[in-house]
Amino acid sequence: MKNKWIIAGVSALLCAAGAAARSYNPMKWIKKGPSPTATEQLAAHSEEDKKLTLQLQALLPPRTTLKSACSAFKDLEGCVAALHVSHNLQIKFNCLKWDLTAVKPGGDVKSCEAPFREKAMNLSKAIRVLKPDADARNEAKNAEKRAREDIKDASS
């Protein structure tokens, strides 16, 4: 009797593993909803949006709101980090945004090259492409750290 329960439990476990893209990692069996995009994060927290917009006003391109600047980004931290990198290294934000999201932004992108194979890059690689003489790894690390601090400050 005990063996039947063990066999049934193991077979149920294996069926679940087969259904979850053939992964044997139990964490992959739990379905997660899609994480909110940067625009959705800003829309959900209007007070945070206002504070963050005021903090980042100097980094935003002219006549651009934070919501429109972050429109194609998957997360708010990535958008804020891109704003910091753009400002610190004097890189056009639209070019950097295009490389990071692989979505062609509106506005002036005539001087920008399309991302390689039209795929999104990580921040460090995008910096390396747009500003080869910069220390891409450190710049990306510092911008991401600063972005986390800015978001934390705006949410408190």
N, C-alpha and C positions, 0 to 999 in steps of 0.2 A: 504494500500500500504506500509506504514511504517512498519507494523507488518511483512509483507512478507520478507522485507529486513533483519529485525532483526532475523527472523527464519532462513533464508538462511545463514546469517553470523554465527549464533550459530552452525548450523549443519556443516558448513565447518570447523569451529574451532574444533568441536568434532571429525570429521573425521580425521583431522590432528593429533589430540591427540591420536586417536586410532592407527594411522599408526606409531607413534613414540613410539613404545613399551608400549603402554597404559599409557603413562605418561601425567599428567596434567600440568607439568612444561613447560612453553613455551620455556625455554632455551634448552630443550632437543629436540625440534622440528627442531632446526637449525643443519644441519649436518656439522660436523667438519671433516676435513681431519686428517689422522693420524699424530701425531707429529713426527718430525725427531728423529731418534735414535742418540746415542752419536757418532757413526762412521759417520753418515750422517752430523751431525753438524760440526764435524772436517773437513770433506771433503769440505763442503761448504765454510768454512772460513780458508783457508790455512795459512794466516798470524797469525790468532789466534792460530791455531794448533802449529805453530812453537814457538810462545811465551810461550804457555802453556806447551809445551814439555820441553822447557828450564827451566821453573819455577819448574816443577815437576820431573826433572831428578833424583833427590836424592830419590824420593818416588817410582819410577818405579822399578819393579823387574829387575834383570840383563838381558841384551839382549832382552829387551821388549820395543816396541814403544808404544806411547800413544794410537795410533789407535788400535793396537792389544789388549792392556790392556782393552780398552773400548768397545771391539767388541760386547759383548752381552748385554750391558746396554741400557736401554730405553732412558736415558738422560745423558748428559755430566756431570751435577752436581752430579748425583749419583755415577758416575765413579770416579770423582775427590775426593768426600767425602770418598769413599771406599779406595782410595789410601792413604788418610790422616789417616784413622783409622788403616789400615794395618801397616803403618809406626809407628804411635804413640803407638800402643798396641803390636807391634811385632807379628802380626797375618799373616800367609801366605796369600798373596793376592789372589791366586787361590782358596783357601778354602772360603774366604770371597766372592769372585766373584760368586762362585758356589751357595752359600746360597742366595745371593741377586738376582741372575738372574734365578736360577734353570736350567742353561745350563752348562753341564759339560765342563770345560775349558780344553784346551790341556795343556800338561806339567805335572809337578809333582803334582798329586792329590791323591797319594796312602795313605797319612796320613790324608786325609780329609774324613769326612762323607758326604754322600749325604744329601741334604736338606730333612727335614721331609715331607713325602708324596710327595716329588719331586715338591714342590711349592716354589716360591720365597718368601723371607722374607723381612721385612723392615730392615733398617740398625741397629736399636736399638736391635731388636730380634736376628739378626745375631751375633752381638757383645756378647749378653747374652749367646748364644749357644757356641761360640768359645772361649770366655774369661769370664767365669762366675764371676770372682772376680772383674771385671772392672765395673765402673759406666756407664752402657750402655747408658742410656738416655742422660747424659751430654756429653759423648764422641761423640755420634751421632749428637747431636745438635752443638757441637763445630766444628766437621768435615764438616757438611753441611754449616755452616756459613763461614768457611775457604774456602770451595769449591766455594761458590758464590763470595767471594772476589777475589780468584785466576782467575776465569773466567772473572770477571769484569776488573781486571788488564790486562789480556791478550787481551781483546777486545778493550781497549782504546789505 
